[in-house]
Amino acid sequence: MSNLGDLPNVSAELFHVPEVDRLSPAALATHAPRILLLYGSLRKRSYSKLLALEAARLLQAMGAETRLFDPTGLPLPDAEPDTHPKVQELRQLVQWSEGMVWSSPERHGAMSGIMKAQIDWIPLSQGSVRPTQGKTLAVMQVSGGSQSFNAVNQLRVLGRWMRMITIPNQSSVAKAFNEFDEEGRMKPSAFYDRVVDVMEELIKFTLLTRDVSPYLVDRYSERKESADELARRVSFRAI
């Protein structure tokens, strides 16, 4: 235990020195990385969906299991109870996943409302379970004009808020209508190569962190809060 004499505001019994050994789990998961992909448009020819599908093909080639959520029929947040079938479908997929890809069009200089609605339906906590905490995230966007990073920057803020491990790399596809052929497949380009880079990085980060995620997101403030809650419960029972 470190000397906490200079830290009178720290609860010694809850203060943990990070241990390198705990970052090397005794057993590694052997199943394929589970990646959920969300896209942000309901258009028949949705470029954010086409980009997500291209990403899914790459992830599958890299050994991942992927699932794509269709936001068609998802109600606006708070417009329906969370028992709505599409909300339940989304939440079950989030719990199943170990990592995610968020692919949004840029609309009026921001992510789309469809994209935001999906994220807003994902709770920070469900009982003792935090569906997104410690999971990996890759962010992508498509633009109708010149290259921009407004949507991916916003998605990064949301990823941090959802306590996800957002990977450093990202994809922004400019003039997306030029980047996909009639069959909806992405054409060879520097944009395509970047998508490959992003998916490769996502898989690496997922493999690196999924077995130690509970330890990575274990926090002093939350240990203290839990201890305080326990103390209050014990005191209440004693009354």
C-alpha positions as CSV (number, residue, x, y, z in Angstrom):
1,M,0.0,0.0,0.0
2,S,1.3,3.4,-0.9
3,N,1.8,6.1,1.8
4,L,-1.4,8.0,2.0
5,G,-0.3,10.3,4.7
6,D,-0.3,13.3,2.3
7,L,-3.8,12.4,1.0
8,P,-6.2,12.9,3.9
9,N,-9.2,13.0,1.5
10,V,-8.6,9.4,0.2
11,S,-10.3,6.4,1.8
12,A,-7.3,4.1,2.3
13,E,-9.3,0.9,2.2
14,L,-10.8,1.8,-1.2
15,F,-7.6,3.2,-2.8
16,H,-6.2,0.6,-5.2
17,V,-2.8,0.8,-6.8
18,P,-3.1,-0.3,-10.4
19,E,-1.5,-3.8,-10.9
20,V,0.0,-4.8,-14.2
21,D,-0.7,-8.5,-13.4
22,R,-4.5,-7.8,-13.5
23,L,-4.2,-6.6,-17.1
24,S,-3.2,-10.2,-18.1
25,P,-6.2,-12.4,-17.4
26,A,-5.6,-16.0,-16.6
27,A,-7.9,-17.1,-19.4
28,L,-8.7,-15.5,-22.7
29,A,-12.1,-15.6,-24.4
30,T,-12.0,-17.8,-27.4
31,H,-15.2,-16.8,-29.1
32,A,-15.3,-14.4,-32.1
33,P,-15.4,-10.7,-31.1
34,R,-19.0,-9.6,-31.1
35,I,-19.5,-6.3,-32.9
36,L,-22.8,-4.4,-33.2
37,L,-23.2,-1.8,-36.0
38,L,-25.6,1.1,-35.9
39,Y,-26.3,3.5,-38.8
40,G,-28.2,6.7,-39.0
41,S,-30.5,7.0,-42.0
42,L,-33.7,5.4,-43.1
43,R,-33.3,6.2,-46.8
44,K,-33.7,3.3,-49.2
45,R,-30.1,4.0,-50.4
46,S,-28.6,5.0,-47.1
47,Y,-24.9,5.6,-47.4
48,S,-24.4,5.3,-43.7
49,K,-25.9,1.9,-43.9
50,L,-23.8,0.9,-47.0
51,L,-20.7,2.0,-45.1
52,A,-21.8,0.0,-42.1
53,L,-22.4,-3.1,-44.3
54,E,-18.9,-2.7,-45.8
55,A,-17.5,-2.4,-42.3
56,A,-19.3,-5.6,-41.3
57,R,-17.9,-7.5,-44.2
58,L,-14.4,-6.4,-43.2
59,L,-15.0,-7.3,-39.6
60,Q,-16.3,-10.8,-40.5
61,A,-13.1,-11.3,-42.7
62,M,-11.1,-10.4,-39.6
63,G,-12.9,-13.1,-37.5
64,A,-15.6,-11.1,-35.9
65,E,-19.3,-11.9,-35.5
66,T,-21.4,-8.9,-36.5
67,R,-25.0,-7.8,-36.1
68,L,-26.6,-4.8,-37.8
69,F,-29.5,-3.0,-36.1
70,D,-32.2,-1.7,-38.4
71,P,-33.6,1.5,-36.8
72,T,-36.8,1.4,-38.9
73,G,-39.7,1.5,-36.4
74,L,-37.7,2.7,-33.5
75,P,-39.7,5.3,-31.6
76,L,-38.4,8.7,-30.6
77,P,-36.9,8.6,-27.1
78,D,-39.6,8.9,-24.4
79,A,-42.4,8.7,-27.1
80,E,-43.0,5.0,-26.1
81,P,-42.1,3.0,-23.0
82,D,-38.8,1.1,-23.1
83,T,-40.8,-2.1,-23.4
84,H,-41.3,-1.3,-27.1
85,P,-40.1,-4.2,-29.2
86,K,-37.6,-2.2,-31.2
87,V,-36.1,-0.7,-28.0
88,Q,-35.8,-4.1,-26.5
89,E,-34.2,-5.4,-29.6
90,L,-31.6,-2.6,-29.6
91,R,-30.8,-3.1,-25.9
92,Q,-30.4,-6.8,-26.2
93,L,-28.0,-6.3,-29.1
94,V,-26.0,-3.8,-27.0
95,Q,-25.7,-6.3,-24.2
96,W,-24.7,-9.0,-26.6
97,S,-21.9,-6.9,-28.1
98,E,-18.3,-6.4,-27.0
99,G,-17.7,-3.5,-29.4
100,M,-19.7,-1.2,-31.7
101,V,-19.5,0.7,-34.9
102,W,-21.5,3.9,-35.2
103,S,-22.0,5.2,-38.8
104,S,-23.9,8.4,-39.2
105,P,-24.6,10.8,-42.1
106,E,-23.7,14.4,-41.4
107,R,-26.9,16.4,-41.5
108,H,-26.9,20.2,-40.9
109,G,-23.4,19.9,-39.6
110,A,-24.2,17.2,-37.0
111,M,-25.0,13.6,-36.6
112,S,-28.5,12.6,-37.8
113,G,-31.5,12.4,-35.4
114,I,-31.9,8.7,-36.3
115,M,-28.4,8.1,-35.0
116,K,-28.9,10.1,-31.8
117,A,-32.2,8.5,-31.1
118,Q,-30.6,5.0,-31.1
119,I,-27.9,6.1,-28.7
120,D,-30.5,7.9,-26.5
121,W,-32.4,4.6,-26.1
122,I,-29.3,2.9,-24.7
123,P,-29.3,3.4,-20.9
124,L,-26.1,4.1,-18.9
125,S,-27.2,1.4,-16.5
126,Q,-29.8,-1.3,-16.2
127,G,-29.9,-2.4,-12.6
128,S,-26.3,-3.4,-11.8
129,V,-25.4,-3.8,-15.5
130,R,-23.9,-0.9,-17.5
131,P,-24.5,-2.0,-21.1
132,T,-21.9,0.1,-22.8
133,Q,-19.2,0.7,-20.2
134,G,-15.8,-0.7,-21.2
135,K,-16.9,-1.8,-24.7
136,T,-14.9,-0.6,-27.7
137,L,-16.3,1.8,-30.3
138,A,-15.4,2.9,-33.8
139,V,-17.0,6.0,-35.3
140,M,-17.7,6.8,-39.0
141,Q,-19.6,9.3,-41.0
142,V,-20.7,10.0,-44.6
143,S,-21.0,13.5,-46.1
144,G,-22.8,14.8,-49.2
145,G,-20.2,17.4,-49.7
146,S,-16.5,17.9,-48.9
147,Q,-14.9,16.0,-46.0
148,S,-16.0,17.0,-42.6
149,F,-15.5,15.6,-39.1
150,N,-18.5,17.2,-37.3
151,A,-20.5,14.0,-36.9
152,V,-17.6,11.8,-35.8
153,N,-16.5,14.4,-33.3
154,Q,-20.0,14.4,-31.8
155,L,-20.0,10.6,-31.8
156,R,-16.8,10.6,-29.8
157,V,-18.3,12.9,-27.2
158,L,-21.2,10.4,-26.9
159,G,-18.9,7.4,-26.8
160,R,-17.0,9.0,-23.8
161,W,-20.4,9.8,-22.1
162,M,-21.4,6.2,-22.6
163,R,-18.1,5.2,-21.0
164,M,-16.9,3.4,-24.0
165,I,-13.3,2.8,-25.3
166,T,-13.4,4.8,-28.5
167,I,-10.5,3.9,-30.7
168,P,-8.2,6.7,-32.0
169,N,-8.8,6.1,-35.7
170,Q,-12.1,7.1,-37.5
171,S,-13.6,7.3,-41.0
172,S,-15.1,10.3,-42.8
173,V,-16.3,9.6,-46.3
174,A,-16.8,12.8,-48.4
175,K,-19.2,12.9,-51.3
176,A,-20.4,9.5,-50.4
177,F,-22.6,9.3,-53.5
178,N,-19.4,8.9,-55.6
179,E,-18.0,6.2,-53.3
180,F,-20.4,3.3,-53.8
181,D,-21.3,1.4,-57.0
182,E,-24.8,0.5,-58.2
183,E,-24.8,-2.7,-56.1
184,G,-24.0,-0.7,-53.0
185,R,-20.4,-1.8,-52.7
186,M,-17.7,0.7,-51.7
187,K,-15.3,1.5,-54.5
188,P,-11.5,1.2,-54.1
189,S,-10.2,4.5,-52.7
190,A,-8.2,6.1,-49.9
191,F,-11.6,6.3,-48.1
192,Y,-12.0,2.6,-48.4
193,D,-8.5,1.9,-47.1
194,R,-9.2,4.1,-44.1
195,V,-12.3,2.0,-43.3
196,V,-10.1,-1.1,-43.4
197,D,-7.7,0.6,-41.0
198,V,-10.5,1.5,-38.6
199,M,-12.0,-2.0,-38.5
200,E,-8.6,-3.6,-38.0
201,E,-7.9,-1.2,-35.1
202,L,-11.3,-1.9,-33.6
203,I,-10.7,-5.7,-33.6
204,K,-7.3,-5.2,-32.0
205,F,-8.6,-3.0,-29.2
206,T,-11.6,-5.3,-28.6
207,L,-9.3,-8.3,-28.3
208,L,-6.9,-6.3,-26.1
209,T,-9.6,-5.1,-23.7
210,R,-12.6,-7.4,-23.6
211,D,-11.1,-9.8,-21.0
212,V,-10.0,-7.1,-18.7
213,S,-12.8,-4.6,-19.2
214,P,-14.2,-4.9,-15.7
215,Y,-10.8,-4.1,-14.2
216,L,-10.2,-1.2,-16.6
217,V,-13.5,0.5,-15.7
218,D,-13.2,-0.2,-11.9
219,R,-13.1,3.3,-10.3
220,Y,-12.3,4.6,-6.9
221,S,-15.3,7.0,-6.8
222,E,-17.7,4.2,-7.6
223,R,-16.1,1.9,-5.0
224,K,-16.5,4.7,-2.5
225,E,-20.1,5.3,-3.5
226,S,-21.0,1.6,-3.2
227,A,-19.3,1.5,0.2
228,D,-21.3,4.6,1.3
229,E,-24.6,3.0,0.1
230,L,-23.8,-0.2,2.0
231,A,-23.1,1.8,5.1
232,R,-26.4,3.7,4.8
233,R,-28.3,0.5,4.3
234,V,-26.7,-1.1,7.4
235,S,-27.4,2.1,9.4
236,F,-31.0,2.1,8.3
237,R,-31.6,-1.5,9.3
238,A,-30.1,-0.7,12.7
239,I,-32.7,2.0,13.4
